[in-house]
Amino acid sequence: LLRERDLNALDRMLEEGLGENPVLLIPNMVPLITPRAQLQRLRRLLAPLEGMPVGPPVSFHPWWPRRRLRSALVLTPNPGHAVARAARELQAVADAVKQLV
């Protein structure tokens, strides 16, 4: 998450050796207008770890926790605009994982 406390936690995990493991970082719950300061901090945190892959971001979708359907978003037969956008983002994450595996 691109929030101050979450970036602090990522910083601690990187100090403890997270970068030595095969990890794909996925920025998630990213607001439509991403705060520049948090993006710059993420870049600074990852700068020493040139090989650490960062996957495609997943946006903040405020409707997601209130969703009543329990089927997978990517399997929704006639998705609305918001669901289709979220499904595309999740598919991009799946594609990034496939490339690394």
FIKOLZA-1660 file (N, C-alpha, C; in steps of 0.1 Angstrom, whole numbers, plus 5000, padded with zeros to 4 digits):
% residues 101
   i   px   py   pz ch aa at
   1 5008 4988 5000  A  L  N
   1 5000 5000 5000  A  L CA
   1 5009 5012 5000  A  L  C
   2 5005 5022 4993  A  L  N
   2 5013 5034 4992  A  L CA
   2 5008 5044 5003  A  L  C
   3 5010 5040 5015  A  R  N
   3 5007 5048 5027  A  R CA
   3 5019 5048 5036  A  R  C
   4 5020 5059 5044  A  E  N
   4 5032 5061 5051  A  E CA
   4 5036 5049 5060  A  E  C
   5 5026 5044 5068  A  R  N
   5 5029 5033 5077  A  R CA
   5 5033 5020 5069  A  R  C
   6 5026 5018 5058  A  D  N
   6 5029 5006 5050  A  D CA
   6 5043 5007 5044  A  D  C
   7 5047 5019 5039  A  L  N
   7 5060 5020 5034  A  L CA
   7 5070 5019 5045  A  L  C
   8 5067 5023 5057  A  N  N
   8 5077 5021 5068  A  N CA
   8 5078 5006 5070  A  N  C
   9 5067 4998 5070  A  A  N
   9 5068 4984 5071  A  A CA
   9 5076 4977 5060  A  A  C
  10 5074 4982 5048  A  L  N
  10 5082 4977 5037  A  L CA
  10 5097 4979 5039  A  L  C
  11 5100 4991 5043  A  D  N
  11 5114 4995 5046  A  D CA
  11 5120 4985 5056  A  D  C
  12 5113 4982 5067  A  R  N
  12 5118 4973 5077  A  R CA
  12 5119 4959 5071  A  R  C
  13 5110 4955 5063  A  M  N
  13 5111 4941 5057  A  M CA
  13 5123 4940 5047  A  M  C
  14 5125 4951 5040  A  L  N
  14 5137 4951 5031  A  L CA
  14 5150 4951 5039  A  L  C
  15 5150 4958 5050  A  E  N
  15 5162 4958 5059  A  E CA
  15 5164 4944 5065  A  E  C
  16 5154 4936 5067  A  E  N
  16 5155 4923 5072  A  E CA
  16 5157 4912 5062  A  E  C
  17 5159 4916 5049  A  G  N
  17 5163 4906 5039  A  G CA
  17 5152 4902 5029  A  G  C
  18 5141 4909 5029  A  L  N
  18 5130 4906 5019  A  L CA
  18 5136 4905 5005  A  L  C
  19 5145 4915 5002  A  G  N
  19 5150 4916 4988  A  G CA
  19 5159 4904 4984  A  G  C
  20 5163 4895 4994  A  E  N
  20 5171 4884 4990  A  E CA
  20 5162 4872 4986  A  E  C
  21 5149 4873 4987  A  N  N
  21 5140 4863 4983  A  N CA
  21 5133 4866 4970  A  N  C
  22 5128 4856 4963  A  P  N
  22 5121 4859 4950  A  P CA
  22 5107 4865 4953  A  P  C
  23 5106 4878 4952  A  V  N
  23 5094 4885 4955  A  V CA
  23 5090 4894 4944  A  V  C
  24 5077 4895 4942  A  L  N
  24 5071 4905 4932  A  L CA
  24 5063 4915 4940  A  L  C
  25 5067 4927 4941  A  L  N
  25 5060 4937 4948  A  L CA
  25 5048 4942 4939  A  L  C
  26 5036 4943 4945  A  I  N
  26 5025 4948 4938  A  I CA
  26 5019 4959 4946  A  I  C
  27 5021 4972 4941  A  P  N
  27 5014 4983 4948  A  P CA
  27 4999 4981 4947  A  P  C
  28 4992 4981 4958  A  N  N
  28 4978 4979 4957  A  N CA
  28 4971 4990 4965  A  N  C
  29 4958 4991 4963  A  M  N
  29 4949 5001 4969  A  M CA
  29 4955 5015 4965  A  M  C
  30 4960 5016 4953  A  V  N
  30 4966 5028 4948  A  V CA
  30 4955 5038 4944  A  V  C
  31 4954 5050 4949  A  P  N
  31 4944 5060 4946  A  P CA
  31 4946 5064 4931  A  P  C
  32 4935 5069 4925  A  L  N
  32 4935 5073 4911  A  L CA
  32 4946 5084 4909  A  L  C
  33 4947 5093 4919  A  I  N
  33 4958 5103 4918  A  I CA
  33 4968 5099 4929  A  I  C
  34 4979 5093 4925  A  T  N
  34 4988 5087 4934  A  T CA
  34 4997 5098 4940  A  T  C
  35 4998 5098 4953  A  P  N
  35 5006 5108 4960  A  P CA
  35 5021 5107 4955  A  P  C
  36 5026 5118 4950  A  R  N
  36 5040 5119 4945  A  R CA
  36 5050 5115 4956  A  R  C
  37 5048 5120 4968  A  A  N
  37 5058 5117 4979  A  A CA
  37 5059 5102 4981  A  A  C
  38 5048 5095 4981  A  Q  N
  38 5048 5081 4984  A  Q CA
  38 5055 5073 4972  A  Q  C
  39 5052 5077 4960  A  L  N
  39 5059 5071 4949  A  L CA
  39 5074 5073 4949  A  L  C
  40 5078 5085 4952  A  Q  N
  40 5092 5088 4953  A  Q CA
  40 5099 5080 4964  A  Q  C
  41 5092 5079 4976  A  R  N
  41 5097 5071 4987  A  R CA
  41 5098 5056 4982  A  R  C
  42 5089 5051 4976  A  L  N
  42 5089 5037 4971  A  L CA
  42 5101 5035 4962  A  L  C
  43 5103 5045 4953  A  R  N
  43 5115 5044 4944  A  R CA
  43 5128 5044 4952  A  R  C
  44 5129 5053 4962  A  R  N
  44 5141 5053 4970  A  R CA
  44 5143 5040 4978  A  R  C
  45 5133 5034 4983  A  L  N
  45 5134 5021 4990  A  L CA
  45 5139 5010 4981  A  L  C
  46 5134 5010 4969  A  L  N
  46 5138 4999 4959  A  L CA
  46 5151 5002 4951  A  L  C
  47 5156 5014 4952  A  A  N
  47 5168 5018 4944  A  A CA
  47 5180 5008 4947  A  A  C
  48 5183 5004 4959  A  P  N
  48 5194 4995 4961  A  P CA
  48 5191 4981 4956  A  P  C
  49 5179 4978 4953  A  L  N
  49 5175 4964 4949  A  L CA
  49 5171 4965 4935  A  L  C
  50 5181 4967 4926  A  E  N
  50 5178 4969 4912  A  E CA
  50 5170 4957 4906  A  E  C
  51 5172 4945 4911  A  G  N
  51 5166 4933 4905  A  G CA
  51 5152 4930 4911  A  G  C
  52 5148 4938 4921  A  M  N
  52 5134 4935 4927  A  M CA
  52 5123 4939 4917  A  M  C
  53 5116 4930 4912  A  P  N
  53 5105 4933 4903  A  P CA
  53 5093 4940 4910  A  P  C
  54 5088 4950 4903  A  V  N
  54 5076 4956 4908  A  V CA
  54 5065 4954 4897  A  V  C
  55 5054 4948 4901  A  G  N
  55 5043 4945 4892  A  G CA
  55 5034 4956 4889  A  G  C
  56 5024 4954 4881  A  P  N
  56 5014 4964 4878  A  P CA
  56 5006 4968 4891  A  P  C
  57 5003 4980 4892  A  P  N
  57 4995 4984 4904  A  P CA
  57 4980 4980 4903  A  P  C
  58 4975 4978 4915  A  V  N
  58 4960 4976 4916  A  V CA
  58 4954 4988 4923  A  V  C
  59 4945 4994 4917  A  S  N
  59 4939 5006 4921  A  S CA
  59 4930 5004 4934  A  S  C
  60 4928 5015 4941  A  F  N
  60 4918 5014 4952  A  F CA
  60 4904 5014 4946  A  F  C
  61 4897 5004 4950  A  H  N
  61 4883 5002 4945  A  H CA
  61 4874 5003 4958  A  H  C
  62 4868 5014 4961  A  P  N
  62 4860 5015 4973  A  P CA
  62 4848 5006 4974  A  P  C
  63 4843 5001 4963  A  W  N
  63 4832 4992 4963  A  W CA
  63 4835 4978 4966  A  W  C
  64 4848 4974 4964  A  W  N
  64 4853 4960 4966  A  W CA
  64 4849 4954 4979  A  W  C
  65 4851 4960 4990  A  P  N
  65 4847 4954 5003  A  P CA
  65 4832 4952 5005  A  P  C
  66 4824 4960 4998  A  R  N
  66 4810 4959 4999  A  R CA
  66 4804 4949 4989  A  R  C
  67 4812 4944 4980  A  R  N
  67 4807 4935 4969  A  R CA
  67 4800 4923 4975  A  R  C
  68 4788 4920 4971  A  R  N
  68 4780 4909 4976  A  R CA
  68 4783 4895 4969  A  R  C
  69 4786 4896 4956  A  L  N
  69 4789 4884 4949  A  L CA
  69 4803 4878 4954  A  L  C
  70 4804 4866 4956  A  R  N
  70 4816 4859 4960  A  R CA
  70 4823 4852 4949  A  R  C
  71 4819 4854 4937  A  S  N
  71 4826 4848 4925  A  S CA
  71 4838 4857 4922  A  S  C
  72 4847 4851 4915  A  A  N
  72 4859 4859 4911  A  A CA
  72 4856 4870 4902  A  A  C
  73 4862 4881 4905  A  L  N
  73 4859 4893 4896  A  L CA
  73 4862 4890 4882  A  L  C
  74 4873 4883 4879  A  V  N
  74 4877 4881 4865  A  V CA
  74 4868 4871 4858  A  V  C
  75 4859 4865 4865  A  L  N
  75 4849 4856 4859  A  L CA
  75 4835 4862 4858  A  L  C
  76 4833 4874 4861  A  T  N
  76 4820 4881 4860  A  T CA
  76 4816 4881 4846  A  T  C
  77 4804 4875 4842  A  P  N
  77 4800 4874 4828  A  P CA
  77 4797 4888 4821  A  P  C
  78 4790 4897 4828  A  N  N
  78 4787 4910 4822  A  N CA
  78 4791 4921 4832  A  N  C
  79 4804 4923 4833  A  P  N
  79 4809 4933 4843  A  P CA
  79 4805 4947 4839  A  P  C
  80 4803 4955 4849  A  G  N
  80 4802 4969 4846  A  G CA
  80 4816 4975 4844  A  G  C
  81 4816 4988 4842  A  H  N
  81 4829 4995 4840  A  H CA
  81 4839 4993 4851  A  H  C
  82 4834 4995 4863  A  A  N
  82 4843 4994 4875  A  A CA
  82 4849 4980 4877  A  A  C
  83 4840 4970 4875  A  V  N
  83 4844 4956 4877  A  V CA
  83 4854 4952 4866  A  V  C
  84 4851 4956 4854  A  A  N
  84 4859 4953 4842  A  A CA
  84 4873 4959 4844  A  A  C
  85 4874 4971 4849  A  R  N
  85 4887 4978 4852  A  R CA
  85 4895 4970 4862  A  R  C
  86 4888 4966 4873  A  A  N
  86 4895 4958 4884  A  A CA
  86 4899 4945 4878  A  A  C
  87 4891 4938 4870  A  A  N
  87 4895 4926 4864  A  A CA
  87 4907 4927 4855  A  A  C
  88 4908 4938 4847  A  R  N
  88 4920 4940 4839  A  R CA
  88 4932 4942 4847  A  R  C
  89 4931 4949 4859  A  E  N
  89 4943 4951 4867  A  E CA
  89 4947 4937 4873  A  E  C
  90 4938 4929 4878  A  L  N
  90 4941 4916 4883  A  L CA
  90 4947 4907 4873  A  L  C
  91 4942 4908 4861  A  Q  N
  91 4948 4900 4850  A  Q CA
  91 4962 4904 4847  A  Q  C
  92 4965 4917 4848  A  A  N
  92 4978 4922 4846  A  A CA
  92 4988 4916 4857  A  A  C
  93 4983 4916 4869  A  V  N
  93 4991 4910 4880  A  V CA
  93 4994 4895 4877  A  V  C
  94 4983 4888 4873  A  A  N
  94 4985 4874 4870  A  A CA
  94 4995 4872 4859  A  A  C
  95 4995 4880 4848  A  D  N
  95 5004 4879 4837  A  D CA
  95 5019 4882 4842  A  D  C
  96 5020 4892 4851  A  A  N
  96 5033 4895 4857  A  A CA
  96 5039 4883 4864  A  A  C
  97 5030 4877 4872  A  V  N
  97 5035 4865 4880  A  V CA
  97 5039 4854 4870  A  V  C
  98 5031 4852 4860  A  K  N
  98 5034 4841 4850  A  K CA
  98 5048 4844 4844  A  K  C
  99 5051 4856 4841  A  Q  N
  99 5064 4859 4834  A  Q CA
  99 5076 4856 4844  A  Q  C
 100 5073 4857 4857  A  L  N
 100 5084 4855 4866  A  L CA
 100 5086 4840 4870  A  L  C
 101 5075 4832 4868  A  V  N
 101 5076 4818 4873  A  V CA
 101 5082 4809 4862  A  V  C
% end
